[in-house]
Every structure is written in C-alpha cells, then in structure tokens.
Amino acid sequence: MRLNRRQLCLGAGAVALARALPATGAPATRVDISAFAFEPAQVTIRAGESIEWINHDFAPHTATGNEVNWDTGELEKNDSASLRFDTPGTYPYFCAYHPHMRGMVEVIS
C-alpha cells in the first residue's frame, strides 16, 4: 500500500502529538506478597495511580484497608489484584487472614 503526501503528514503529526502528551494509565506500583510480608511495606503514589498486589506465598492473603473500606479480595498463590487510589491521604492496610502483615499506601497530589 502506498501512502500519499497528505497521509504521511497526518501520520507524522499524530506520532509527534502522541509523544508530546503526558502518559496516561501509568503502570501500577507493584507490591509483592512473600514470606508473609508486603514488599515494599510502604509505597507512595500520586492520586489516580494504582497498586498491584501479587501473592507469591502458598497461603491466601488479602490487602484490606484498616477501615475495611477497600479490599483486594482473597489472593491465592500467583493471583494479583489492582486498586486505584484517587484521593490523597495515608491508607494503612493489613491481611485479613494474617493481621500481623501490615502495609501503608501514601497518596500524594
């Protein structure tokens, strides 16, 4: 297929515009669950970003907000779940099955 001059210019302009715009849908910050711990235990993200929890243990785990206002649900071995945080603040969390497992999400604007 041959492109004419107008199609080439439009295509080049679209590529230049896409490169100039800020990236949307930034990749989630990853928290690994291993050896009955969240790693890293504390993460800082910007409002609108997500965190992905991945369970590497044989035991099931959750990431549950201390106020129980958010939860990943049960994560079996190799399961993952992502949650988006839109409001700046500090969000402590724990594993509902193993309450000694604790973490913290700090959301900045």
Buried (B, 14 or more C-beta within 10 A) or exposed (E): EEEEEEEEEEEEEEEEEEEEEEEEEEEBBBBBBEEEBBEEEEBEBEEBBBBBBBBBBEEBBBBBBEEEEBBBEEBEEEBBBEBEBEEEEEBEBBBBBBEEBBBBBBBEE
